């Protein structure tokens, strides 16, 4: 039976899109089933820019798997110890920030897989696939299902793009548009030529190496339409707080208009 990681990669390889949410403020395991009901296929448990504690990866990640949503974790950095704690406690992949060199890409790819394919320390149990597998079987399946995505967030990463894309064990390239634009000296200019060029280059490098391309950061629909046309397939829409606020503001505006007798 295919797992979520395999299905995710195959879906993108066929040209489909995968819509994800940055989970920064949710503390309940219900967030995965909620996102599943709304049509999301993956989530990013954000430990780089979130007040969340790592133990939440267990409850939220496992509930997401049971609901059919792929739980990826964004660690704060490249620490093999942090990566191990997230992956062996519920997350089924990584969105790794600030991957600037092929050496860094190789290191995080190895840190995310058990021997002989990597250096991930074998835990006492691995709960991702239920409890009917032996530890050896579960670790072997994990190596097949784990998804490792390198974030491209600097001019240095763009300069090393082809080598990063060619790294074995890196499944996809993901533009962190906000950090990238800051690094390039064009903060917040999501509709500018710099991001458009980066999208084109990342999509081309991903295609050339049999990988997928993704992005997060922009809000403008025109930017997303252009990016989808260029080949972006792994889409990080917004974070859970901004989605909640968008819906809440919409409802307040509606009832204010309705109470005033406006159409």
Secondary structure, DSSP 8 states (H G I E B T S, - for coil): ---HHHHHHHHHHTT--EEEEEESS--STHHHHHHHHTT--EEEEESSS----TTHHHHHHHHHHHHT-EEEEE-SS--HHHHHHHHTTT--EEEES---SHHHHHHHHHHTSBTTS--B---S--GGG-SSS-HHHHHHHHHHH-EEEEEE-SHHHHHTHHHHHT-TT--EEEEEHHHHHHHHT-TT-TTSHHHHHHHHHHHHHHHHTT-EEEEE----HHHHHHHHHHT--EEEEEEHHHHHHHHHHHHHHHHHHHHTT--
